[in-house]
Amino acid sequence: MRNLKNKKKLSAAELEYINSGEAKTPDIAGPETGKVSWFQLLKYHQTWSFTIGKFLTDGVWWFFLFWLPAYLKDAYGMEGTQIMLPLTVLYSLTMFGSIGGGWFPMHFIRKGYQPYDGRMKAMLLIALIPLVVLAAQPFGYISFWVPVILIGIGASAHQAWSANIFTTVSDMFPKKAIGSVVGIGGMAGGIGGVIVTKVGGVLFDHYKALGHIETGYLIMFIFCAVAYLIAWVIMKGLVPKYKPITDL
């Protein structure tokens, strides 16, 4: 901890938070050794909170990652090198969420919130940001840059959300269970990604055959916009307040 005190950019509030975490870890976490079965972990609301949060939101990222080149082609006739710059700009925007997402909860933690409560408050605000994706289709006639920028903002919000949802596990579970809980949630996120990708493909094929593929994209963009709010409401309902697991 001496090295931490020497860091010029480490604030007193951050140092206090780190020290308090070290002090509380033995009481919350208990022994670090020993195996915890997945079936045992599934009885906790905290496990389901993380798992459902990953299931509902990971698919949004995979949709943005895999389907945006097809969207630019279908909506604007862009192919080959034409999509390089728009996609470069879009995915570059995600860096802001990746960096800012880890910093944001500290604003609330410094105000006295428990780490989990501060994180959930930050995640609620982050969950509102993807709503801008709702405007991608209605205002896309102006320029292809409109959906590119708006979807880029939504993708950036996903990275901020992802940075925080993982740490909700370490906030409440003992160290020996963190890897297993993250594994359960990661599997759920992967399944969610497959479902969203498959559903998107079915919708696009269906509406393309009807002559208005834009309806398929509109449906998918609506889901991508509201998925985080739905996930947050479920997570908050399952774990309303900070409640660490102490019986593992």
GIHUJO-V594788 format. One record per backbone hydrogen bond with DSSP energy under -0.5 kcal/mol. CO is the residue of the C=O (numbers start at 0). NH is the residue of the N-H. Records with the same first field share a line. If there is no record, write none. Layout:
CO=NH / NH
This chain:
0=4
1=5
3=6
5=7
6=9
8=10
10=14
11=15
12=16
13=17
14=18
15=19
16=20
17=21
18=22
19=23
20=24
21=25
23=27
24=28 / 29
25=29
36=40
37=41
39=42
40=43
43=47
44=48
45=49
46=50
47=51
48=52
49=53
50=54
51=55
52=56
53=57
56=59 / 60
57=61
58=62
59=63
60=64
61=65
62=66
63=67
66=70
67=71
68=72
69=73
70=74
71=75 / 77
72=76
78=81
79=82
80=83 / 84
81=85
82=86
83=87
84=88
85=89
86=90
87=91
88=92
90=93
91=94
92=95 / 96
93=97
94=98
95=99
96=100
97=101
98=101 / 102
99=103
100=104
102=105 / 106
103=106 / 107
104=107 / 108
105=109
107=112
108=111
113=117
114=118
115=119
116=120
117=121
118=122
119=123
120=124
121=125
122=126
123=127
124=127 / 128
125=128 / 129
127=130
128=131
129=132
130=133
131=134
132=135
133=137
134=138
136=139
138=141 / 142
142=145 / 146
143=147
144=148
145=149
146=150
147=151
148=152
149=153
150=154
151=155
152=156
153=157
154=158
155=159
156=160
157=161
158=162
159=163
160=163 / 164
161=165
163=167
164=167 / 168
165=168 / 169
166=170
167=171
168=171 / 172
171=244
173=176 / 177
174=177 / 178
176=180
177=181
178=182
179=183
180=184
181=185
182=186
183=187
184=188
185=189
186=190
187=191
188=192
189=193
190=194
191=195
192=196
193=197
194=198
195=199
196=200
197=201
198=202
199=203
200=204
201=205
202=206
203=207
204=208
205=209
206=210 / 211
207=210
211=214
212=215 / 216
213=217
214=218
215=219
216=220
217=221
218=222
219=223
220=224
221=225
222=226
225=229
226=230
227=231
228=232
229=233
230=234
231=235
232=236
233=237
234=238
243=245
